[in-house]
């Protein structure tokens, strides 16, 4: 575990965005409506058009790529080969959507299902999402920031000072992120047939959504659509904690590092999941406020509803 929790930065960014939204002087933001989560047993059901339309309307959501796949699942009865081909195409379209999702336009949101109920990821697709996450510039930037905080925070703990100490801290921070993502979101989910994605709830009371997102660190969907203990995440964090004994300074190594890293990252995931759940609501609220402000400025500039330079002025 790095000296500065990696997930604390996006969480702090989330809280800052929430504060900025309240700074408009209006009532707290209103939660954007979204389709309710589909029954767990309906994992193989294709996207509903309404669900896709809702998720695509979010400012941080990419444009839908699944429109051309909708009619194929509603035609006559499919053969097994046709069903597999359809699910493969839908899965590839969903992954393409995911790797373009960002919270606040900056923070990668590649492992989140914003709306609808996609088919399970193939083993290759699980590794593909991890690859996009771990090679994203934001992931490198976070490791650089964490290393900087570590350099400024005593005690030294065996890293050294100066450029060598800084890049040592950067390496450990980045390796922690890669190890956790690889084991928790790819290797173990493939072996255990679990879905590593976060399925945004989007509806219900704020309290229920907070609880739902917090529990996502220990409860997940299986590839069969059933809710189950998220052993991939918990065990993946512990395995990553064990691997960290290889590259952490000797002063920090030991069994304590395994459990402190693993359990701390699991707990931090419960906090970070709040960002995945509520960031689209905050972004949508800020977007609506800006649009309202822009329209008010236009009305003040042109109270008669006819801006200067229109054809009416030339008549």
Secondary structure by P-SEA (a helix, b strand, c coil): ccccccaaaaaaaaaaaaaaaaccccccccccccccccccccccccccaaaaaaaaaccccccccccccccccccccccaaaaaaaaaaaaaaaaaaaaaccccccccccccccccccccccaaaaaaaaaaaaacaaaaaaaaaaaaaaaaccccccccccaaaaaaaaaaaaaaaaaaaaaaccaaaaaaccccbbbbcccccaaaaaaaaaacccbbbccccccccaaaaaaaaaaaaaaaccccccccccaaaaaaaaaaaaaaaaaaaaaaccaaaaaaaaaaaaaaaaaaaaaaacccccccccccccc
